[in-house]
Amino acid sequence: MPLTPAQNPSSGPSADPFAEPRSARLTAWGNSLLAGFAPPDHVVEEVVGADERHRVVGLPGDAEGEQHALSWALGRLRVLGVKGLRLALPSEGHPLGLTGPAAFNGAALAVGEAVLAVGVPVGLVPEIEVYGPPGDQSATVLWRCHEVRDAPPADVPSLPEAERELADGLREATALLSRLDVAGAGPEALRALDQYRRRGHSKPLAPGYPPRAVRVLESARQVSALLAIASGGHGAAVSAGEMAARAAALTPLRRTARRAQVAAYNALVDERGE
């Protein structure tokens, strides 16, 4: 069965804040391929990652149910006229990066992510199935193509705008952790903080992306990690009312981080003026 956001290990509000959504990987490496910065085999390797395999279904002109390997599908999208890819990270009440119609938006909202093609009205939504016992699981991904509207994506900021918003958001998230006394909240919170501090600086984007996009994405991940710790029940807030107040305080910061992620992953397309 396809995963819901709560089950999807790289999507949705319960996701690992350090994990990269599969749609983000496809956007970044697909853009690098389309711009001539990365070879096809390496792109597929990076997109698939630790998954068992990725397939694509529903490409324009295909017979119903016809599936293709990811490498073939990326080549086909280029032939069809796709010039780039854009990321969408929608959540309930926030259709971030979506363009419609309702069928596509609903499918993307169900998993919390999608990829939209630039130049051809196609959107891809991952359907993820996980196999095996806990601790020894593998996943397969079926990218289902949908027809999308040729319209501006919802609520996506420019990269400079996202960077300005994040500077304020990072200060607010850090201050919130201090107010919640997360560091004194017990071993679970301390482990979460230690994981965040020790993770180091990843190489989060594919070749060809501007340094500013890399910087914005790293800041967005920092904010997301801090918010995940703050929203995990750690710290001084214990009553239902206090937890509700905490959730209300975190919502705008989480939205800021997600907007910045989308702006960073879309930066290569935006820079090329597609």
HUTAUR-V210468 format. One record per helix or strand. SS is the DSSP state (H for helix, E for strand). FROM is the first residue (numbers start at 0). LEN is the number of residues. If there is no record, write none. Layout:
ss:SS from:FROM len:LEN
ss:SS from:FROM len:LEN
This chain:
ss:H from:21 len:13
ss:H from:39 len:9
ss:E from:52 len:5
ss:E from:66 len:3
ss:H from:69 len:11
ss:E from:83 len:5
ss:E from:90 len:1
ss:E from:93 len:1
ss:H from:101 len:10
ss:E from:113 len:5
ss:E from:121 len:10
ss:E from:137 len:10
ss:H from:158 len:21
ss:H from:181 len:3
ss:H from:186 len:12
ss:H from:210 len:20
ss:H from:239 len:26
ss:H from:266 len:6
